[in-house]
Amino acid sequence: MKVKVLIKSISTSAGIMRQDDIIDLPNDEVNKIIFMKPTALEIIEVAVMPSMKNPSKKKRARNANGTLKADDKSTPDVNEAYD
């Protein structure tokens, strides 16, 4: 997440940063710094965390009788075994 340093200097994983420096730090490091020195940083841009649920997860395709479908090897660009 992008943050701006508001105090004279601070030591981070990116090195020693001075007042008005804008840096990109991991979320957990920013949280630790803000916990110890609440006025040390100003959050500029919040990093978007990937969703815990994977919406693109595919399900296995099934035949009409409920058994799993197999992939048709004659169509290499399409996988019929998954929906």
N, CA, C and O atoms as a MOPAC input file, in Angstrom:
PM7 MOZYME 1SCF
protein

 N      0.84000 1    -1.16400 1     0.00000 1
 C      0.00000 1     0.00000 1     0.00000 1
 C      0.88800 1     1.23100 1     0.00000 1
 O      1.93900 1     1.24800 1     0.64200 1
 N      0.47400 1     2.24200 1    -0.70700 1
 C      1.26000 1     3.47400 1    -0.79300 1
 C      0.96300 1     4.34600 1     0.41800 1
 O     -0.18900 1     4.58300 1     0.78100 1
 N      2.05800 1     4.81900 1     1.03400 1
 C      1.92400 1     5.67700 1     2.20900 1
 C      2.87400 1     6.85900 1     2.09000 1
 O      3.87500 1     6.80500 1     1.37600 1
 N      2.53900 1     7.92800 1     2.80600 1
 C      3.39200 1     9.11600 1     2.87000 1
 C      3.92600 1     9.21900 1     4.29800 1
 O      3.16900 1     9.08800 1     5.26000 1
 N      5.22700 1     9.45400 1     4.43000 1
 C      5.85700 1     9.58200 1     5.74300 1
 C      5.55500 1    10.97800 1     6.28100 1
 O      5.78500 1    11.98000 1     5.60400 1
 N      5.03400 1    11.03100 1     7.51900 1
 C      4.65800 1    12.30200 1     8.12200 1
 C      5.63400 1    12.76400 1     9.21000 1
 O      5.59800 1    13.92300 1     9.62200 1
 N      6.50300 1    11.86300 1     9.67600 1
 C      7.45000 1    12.23200 1    10.73100 1
 C      8.83200 1    12.45700 1    10.12000 1
 O      9.04400 1    12.20200 1     8.93500 1
 N      9.77100 1    12.93800 1    10.94100 1
 C     11.09500 1    13.31600 1    10.45400 1
 C     11.79200 1    12.17500 1     9.71300 1
 O     12.29500 1    12.38000 1     8.60900 1
 N     11.83000 1    10.97700 1    10.30000 1
 C     12.39200 1     9.80600 1     9.62200 1
 C     11.85400 1     8.54200 1    10.27000 1
 O     11.45200 1     8.54500 1    11.43300 1
 N     11.85400 1     7.46300 1     9.49900 1
 C     11.36900 1     6.18200 1     9.99500 1
 C     12.09300 1     5.06700 1     9.25000 1
 O     12.36200 1     5.17600 1     8.05300 1
 N     12.40000 1     4.00900 1     9.96300 1
 C     13.06600 1     2.85200 1     9.36500 1
 C     12.01700 1     1.85300 1     8.88900 1
 O     11.14400 1     1.44400 1     9.65400 1
 N     12.11100 1     1.46400 1     7.61400 1
 C     11.16900 1     0.50600 1     7.03900 1
 C     11.94600 1    -0.58600 1     6.31300 1
 O     13.17400 1    -0.55200 1     6.23900 1
 N     11.21600 1    -1.54000 1     5.78800 1
 C     11.86000 1    -2.59600 1     5.00000 1
 C     12.44700 1    -2.04300 1     3.70500 1
 O     13.31100 1    -2.67500 1     3.09700 1
 N     11.98500 1    -0.87300 1     3.28100 1
 C     12.50500 1    -0.22600 1     2.07600 1
 C     13.67900 1     0.69600 1     2.39000 1
 O     14.21500 1     1.34300 1     1.49100 1
 N     14.08100 1     0.76100 1     3.65600 1
 C     15.18800 1     1.61900 1     4.07200 1
 C     14.70200 1     2.72700 1     4.98700 1
 O     13.54700 1     2.72600 1     5.41400 1
 N     15.56400 1     3.65500 1     5.28300 1
 C     15.19500 1     4.78800 1     6.12900 1
 C     14.52100 1     5.83900 1     5.25700 1
 O     15.09600 1     6.32500 1     4.28300 1
 N     13.30900 1     6.17300 1     5.62200 1
 C     12.52300 1     7.12900 1     4.85300 1
 C     12.41600 1     8.43900 1     5.61200 1
 O     12.35700 1     8.44800 1     6.84100 1
 N     12.39000 1     9.53400 1     4.88500 1
 C     12.32300 1    10.87700 1     5.44900 1
 C     10.92300 1    11.45200 1     5.26600 1
 O     10.09600 1    10.90500 1     4.53700 1
 N     10.68300 1    12.55900 1     5.94200 1
 C      9.38600 1    13.22100 1     5.87900 1
 C      9.02300 1    13.56200 1     4.43800 1
 O      9.86700 1    14.01800 1     3.66600 1
 N      7.78000 1    13.33900 1     4.09200 1
 C      7.17900 1    13.59400 1     2.77600 1
 C      7.56800 1    12.57500 1     1.70700 1
 O      7.16600 1    12.72800 1     0.55400 1
 N      8.34000 1    11.53600 1     2.05300 1
 C      8.60900 1    10.45600 1     1.10000 1
 C      7.33700 1     9.63900 1     0.89500 1
 O      6.57800 1     9.41600 1     1.83700 1
 N      7.11400 1     9.20300 1    -0.31800 1
 C      5.98900 1     8.32700 1    -0.63000 1
 C      6.57500 1     6.97800 1    -1.00100 1
 O      7.40400 1     6.87800 1    -1.90600 1
 N      6.13700 1     5.92700 1    -0.29000 1
 C      6.69400 1     4.58800 1    -0.49300 1
 C      5.57500 1     3.55700 1    -0.56400 1
 O      4.44900 1     3.79500 1    -0.12700 1
 N      5.92000 1     2.41700 1    -1.12300 1
 C      4.99200 1     1.29800 1    -1.22900 1
 C      5.46600 1     0.22300 1    -0.26100 1
 O      6.54700 1    -0.33900 1    -0.43700 1
 N      4.66300 1    -0.06700 1     0.76100 1
 C      5.01900 1    -1.04400 1     1.78900 1
 C      3.95400 1    -2.12700 1     1.87900 1
 O      2.80100 1    -1.89400 1     1.51400 1
 N      4.33200 1    -3.32000 1     2.36700 1
 C      3.33800 1    -4.37500 1     2.58300 1
 C      2.30600 1    -3.95200 1     3.64400 1
 O      2.62000 1    -3.19000 1     4.55800 1
 N      1.09700 1    -4.44800 1     3.50800 1
 C      0.00800 1    -4.09000 1     4.41800 1
 C      0.35500 1    -4.37800 1     5.87100 1
 O      0.10100 1    -3.55000 1     6.74600 1
 N      0.93700 1    -5.55000 1     6.13500 1
 C      1.22600 1    -5.90300 1     7.52500 1
 C      2.26100 1    -4.96300 1     8.14500 1
 O      2.17800 1    -4.65000 1     9.33300 1
 N      3.22800 1    -4.51400 1     7.35700 1
 C      4.22900 1    -3.57200 1     7.87000 1
 C      3.59400 1    -2.21500 1     8.16500 1
 O      3.90300 1    -1.59900 1     9.18500 1
 N      2.72300 1    -1.74900 1     7.29700 1
 C      2.03400 1    -0.48000 1     7.52700 1
 C      1.20100 1    -0.56700 1     8.80100 1
 O      1.19600 1     0.36400 1     9.60600 1
 N      0.50200 1    -1.67400 1     8.98300 1
 C     -0.31700 1    -1.85000 1    10.18500 1
 C      0.53600 1    -1.82500 1    11.44900 1
 O      0.13000 1    -1.23100 1    12.44800 1
 N      1.71100 1    -2.45900 1    11.42900 1
 C      2.60200 1    -2.46800 1    12.59400 1
 C      3.10300 1    -1.06400 1    12.90100 1
 O      3.13000 1    -0.64700 1    14.05900 1
 N      3.50200 1    -0.33100 1    11.85200 1
 C      4.00800 1     1.02800 1    12.06200 1
 C      2.91600 1     1.92600 1    12.63100 1
 O      3.16100 1     2.69000 1    13.56400 1
 N      1.71400 1     1.83600 1    12.07400 1
 C      0.60800 1     2.66900 1    12.54700 1
 C      0.22800 1     2.29600 1    13.98400 1
 O     -0.17500 1     3.15900 1    14.76500 1
 N      0.35500 1     1.02000 1    14.32900 1
 C      0.06200 1     0.59400 1    15.70000 1
 C      1.05700 1     1.22000 1    16.68000 1
 O      0.67100 1     1.67300 1    17.75700 1
 N      2.34700 1     1.24200 1    16.29800 1
 C      3.38700 1     1.78400 1    17.17900 1
 C      3.43900 1     3.30900 1    17.14600 1
 O      3.64800 1     3.94600 1    18.17800 1
 N      3.25000 1     3.89800 1    15.96500 1
 C      3.31400 1     5.36000 1    15.80300 1
 C      2.13900 1     5.80600 1    14.92900 1
 O      2.28500 1     5.92600 1    13.71300 1
 N      0.98800 1     6.05100 1    15.53500 1
 C     -0.22100 1     6.35500 1    14.76000 1
 C     -0.11400 1     7.55500 1    13.82200 1
 O     -0.82700 1     7.61800 1    12.82100 1
 N      0.76000 1     8.50300 1    14.13000 1
 C      0.85900 1     9.70600 1    13.29900 1
 C      2.04600 1     9.65600 1    12.33800 1
 O      2.39100 1    10.67300 1    11.73700 1
 N      2.67300 1     8.49200 1    12.18300 1
 C      3.88300 1     8.39200 1    11.36300 1
 C      3.59300 1     8.33800 1     9.87000 1
 O      4.37700 1     8.84400 1     9.06700 1
 N      2.48400 1     7.73500 1     9.49700 1
 C      2.19300 1     7.52500 1     8.07900 1
 C      0.80200 1     8.00800 1     7.71800 1
 O     -0.11000 1     8.02400 1     8.54500 1
 N      0.66400 1     8.40100 1     6.46400 1
 C     -0.63600 1     8.72400 1     5.89200 1
 C     -0.86900 1     7.75800 1     4.73400 1
 O     -0.05600 1     7.68500 1     3.81300 1
 N     -1.95300 1     7.03300 1     4.77600 1
 C     -2.25500 1     6.06400 1     3.72200 1
 C     -2.76600 1     6.82500 1     2.50400 1
 O     -3.72200 1     7.59600 1     2.58600 1
 N     -2.10400 1     6.59000 1     1.37500 1
 C     -2.47300 1     7.26500 1     0.13100 1
 C     -3.33000 1     6.35300 1    -0.73700 1
 O     -4.35200 1     6.77100 1    -1.28000 1
 N     -2.90500 1     5.11800 1    -0.85700 1
 C     -3.60500 1     4.17600 1    -1.72500 1
 C     -3.68100 1     2.82900 1    -1.01800 1
 O     -2.65700 1     2.26700 1    -0.62900 1
 N     -4.87200 1     2.32500 1    -0.85500 1
 C     -5.06800 1     1.04500 1    -0.20300 1
 C     -4.90100 1    -0.05700 1    -1.22500 1
 O     -5.53100 1    -0.03000 1    -2.28300 1
 N     -4.05500 1    -1.02900 1    -0.91700 1
 C     -3.86400 1    -2.16300 1    -1.81700 1
 C     -5.09600 1    -3.05400 1    -1.76800 1
 O     -5.63100 1    -3.32900 1    -0.69500 1
 N     -5.53200 1    -3.49100 1    -2.91000 1
 C     -6.69700 1    -4.36300 1    -2.99100 1
 C     -6.23800 1    -5.79200 1    -2.77900 1
 O     -5.41100 1    -6.31200 1    -3.52700 1
 N     -6.78000 1    -6.41000 1    -1.76400 1
 C     -6.42200 1    -7.79600 1    -1.45400 1
 C     -7.27500 1    -8.72600 1    -2.31700 1
 O     -8.47200 1    -8.49400 1    -2.48800 1
 N     -6.66400 1    -9.77000 1    -2.85600 1
 C     -7.46400 1   -10.70800 1    -3.63600 1
 C     -8.50000 1   -11.39800 1    -2.74600 1
 O     -8.27600 1   -11.63400 1    -1.55900 1
 N     -9.60900 1   -11.70300 1    -3.34800 1
 C    -10.69000 1   -12.34300 1    -2.61200 1
 C    -10.26200 1   -13.72200 1    -2.13700 1
 O     -9.51200 1   -14.42200 1    -2.81600 1
 N    -10.74900 1   -14.10000 1    -0.96500 1
 C    -10.42700 1   -15.42100 1    -0.43100 1
 C    -11.09800 1   -16.51300 1    -1.27500 1
 O    -10.57300 1   -17.61900 1    -1.40100 1
 N    -12.23100 1   -16.19800 1    -1.83400 1
 C    -12.94200 1   -17.15700 1    -2.65600 1
 C    -12.51500 1   -16.96500 1    -4.11100 1
 O    -12.47300 1   -15.83800 1    -4.60400 1
 N    -12.20100 1   -18.05200 1    -4.78700 1
 C    -11.75800 1   -17.97300 1    -6.17200 1
 C    -12.98200 1   -18.09600 1    -7.07600 1
 O    -13.49700 1   -19.20000 1    -7.24900 1
 N    -13.46200 1   -16.99900 1    -7.65700 1
 C    -14.67700 1   -17.06100 1    -8.45300 1
 C    -14.49700 1   -17.79900 1    -9.77800 1
 O    -15.48400 1   -18.21300 1   -10.38500 1
 N    -13.26600 1   -17.97100 1   -10.23500 1
 C    -13.05200 1   -18.62500 1   -11.51300 1
 C    -12.81600 1   -20.12800 1   -11.37400 1
 O    -12.43800 1   -20.78300 1   -12.34500 1
 N    -13.03200 1   -20.68000 1   -10.18600 1
 C    -12.82600 1   -22.10500 1    -9.98500 1
 C    -13.87300 1   -22.87500 1   -10.78900 1
 O    -15.07300 1   -22.62500 1   -10.67800 1
 N    -13.39600 1   -23.80600 1   -11.59100 1
 C    -14.29900 1   -24.55300 1   -12.46100 1
 C    -14.79400 1   -25.81900 1   -11.77000 1
 O    -14.11500 1   -26.38400 1   -10.91100 1
 N    -15.99400 1   -26.25100 1   -12.16400 1
 C    -16.56600 1   -27.48700 1   -11.65100 1
 C    -16.48700 1   -28.55100 1   -12.72800 1
 O    -16.53900 1   -28.25000 1   -13.92100 1
 N    -16.36200 1   -29.78900 1   -12.30000 1
 C    -16.34400 1   -30.89300 1   -13.25200 1
 C    -17.70900 1   -31.03200 1   -13.91500 1
 O    -18.74900 1   -30.94700 1   -13.26200 1
 N    -17.68100 1   -31.24500 1   -15.21300 1
 C    -18.91700 1   -31.44300 1   -15.97800 1
 C    -19.41900 1   -32.86500 1   -15.75600 1
 O    -18.62700 1   -33.78400 1   -15.55000 1
 N    -20.72000 1   -33.03800 1   -15.80000 1
 C    -21.32100 1   -34.35500 1   -15.58500 1
 C    -22.24800 1   -34.71400 1   -16.73300 1
 O    -22.85000 1   -33.85000 1   -17.37100 1
 N    -22.34200 1   -36.00600 1   -16.97300 1
 C    -23.27600 1   -36.53000 1   -17.96700 1
 C    -24.69100 1   -36.48000 1   -17.40100 1
 O    -24.87400 1   -36.15000 1   -16.22900 1
 N    -25.68800 1   -36.80200 1   -18.21200 1
 C    -27.07800 1   -36.79100 1   -17.77900 1
 C    -27.32000 1   -37.76600 1   -16.63000 1
 O    -28.18900 1   -37.52700 1   -15.79100 1
 N    -26.55900 1   -38.86700 1   -16.58300 1
 C    -26.75600 1   -39.85000 1   -15.51100 1
 C    -25.92700 1   -39.52500 1   -14.25700 1
 O    -25.95000 1   -40.29000 1   -13.29300 1
 N    -25.19900 1   -38.40500 1   -14.26000 1
 C    -24.47300 1   -37.97400 1   -13.07100 1
 C    -23.01000 1   -38.35700 1   -13.02200 1
 O    -22.30000 1   -37.93500 1   -12.10900 1
 N    -22.53500 1   -39.14300 1   -13.97400 1
 C    -21.11300 1   -39.50900 1   -13.98200 1
 C    -20.28800 1   -38.37100 1   -14.58100 1
 O    -20.80900 1   -37.52400 1   -15.30600 1
 N    -19.00000 1   -38.36700 1   -14.26600 1
 C    -18.12500 1   -37.30600 1   -14.76000 1
 C    -17.87300 1   -37.44100 1   -16.25200 1
 O    -17.68600 1   -38.54400 1   -16.76500 1
 N    -17.87000 1   -36.29800 1   -16.94600 1
 C    -17.57700 1   -36.29500 1   -18.37400 1
 C    -16.07100 1   -36.36100 1   -18.58800 1
 O    -15.29600 1   -35.87800 1   -17.76300 1
 N    -15.66800 1   -36.95500 1   -19.68600 1
 C    -14.25000 1   -37.00700 1   -20.04900 1
 C    -13.96100 1   -35.91100 1   -21.07100 1
 O    -14.86600 1   -35.41400 1   -21.74100 1
 N    -12.69600 1   -35.54900 1   -21.17700 1
 C    -12.28100 1   -34.56800 1   -22.15900 1
 C    -12.20700 1   -35.22200 1   -23.53200 1
 O    -11.69700 1   -36.33400 1   -23.66600 1
 N    -12.71400 1   -34.53400 1   -24.55000 1
 C    -12.64500 1   -35.02400 1   -25.91700 1
 C    -11.29400 1   -34.61300 1   -26.49800 1
 O    -11.05000 1   -33.42500 1   -26.70800 1
 N    -10.41800 1   -35.57500 1   -26.75800 1
 C     -9.05800 1   -35.29900 1   -27.23400 1
 C     -9.02500 1   -34.74100 1   -28.65800 1
 O     -8.00000 1   -34.20600 1   -29.08000 1
 N    -10.12200 1   -34.85600 1   -29.40200 1
 C    -10.13900 1   -34.33800 1   -30.76700 1
 C    -10.31300 1   -32.81500 1   -30.80100 1
 O    -10.16000 1   -32.19600 1   -31.85400 1
 N    -10.63100 1   -32.21300 1   -29.65500 1
 C    -10.75100 1   -30.75300 1   -29.56500 1
 C     -9.73500 1   -30.24000 1   -28.53600 1
 O    -10.08300 1   -30.06300 1   -27.36800 1
 N     -8.48500 1   -30.00000 1   -28.95500 1
 C     -7.43500 1   -29.62600 1   -27.99800 1
 C     -7.62600 1   -28.24300 1   -27.35700 1
 O     -7.07200 1   -27.98600 1   -26.28800 1
 N     -8.39200 1   -27.35600 1   -27.98600 1
 C     -8.57900 1   -26.02200 1   -27.43900 1
 C     -9.75100 1   -25.90600 1   -26.47200 1
 O     -9.95200 1   -24.84500 1   -25.88200 1
 N    -10.52900 1   -26.97300 1   -26.29700 1
 C    -11.68100 1   -26.97400 1   -25.40800 1
 C    -11.55700 1   -28.15100 1   -24.45400 1
 O    -11.23700 1   -29.26400 1   -24.87200 1
 N    -11.80900 1   -27.90600 1   -23.17000 1
 C    -11.80400 1   -28.98100 1   -22.18800 1
 C    -13.23800 1   -29.26500 1   -21.76500 1
 O    -13.80800 1   -28.53700 1   -20.95100 1
 N    -13.80700 1   -30.30300 1   -22.30800 1
 C    -15.21000 1   -30.64900 1   -22.03100 1
 C    -15.41800 1   -31.24000 1   -20.64200 1
 O    -16.55800 1   -31.35100 1   -20.19000 1
 N    -14.35100 1   -31.61800 1   -19.96000 1
 C    -14.46700 1   -32.23500 1   -18.64900 1
 C    -14.83200 1   -31.21900 1   -17.56300 1
 O    -15.23500 1   -31.60100 1   -16.46400 1
 N    -14.69000 1   -29.92800 1   -17.87000 1
 C    -15.02700 1   -28.88200 1   -16.89200 1
 C    -16.01900 1   -27.90900 1   -17.49700 1
 O    -15.98500 1   -27.61700 1   -18.69300 1
 N    -16.91600 1   -27.40800 1   -16.63200 1
 C    -17.90500 1   -26.40600 1   -17.06100 1
 C    -17.26800 1   -25.05700 1   -17.18800 1
 O    -17.94000 1   -24.08700 1   -17.53900 1

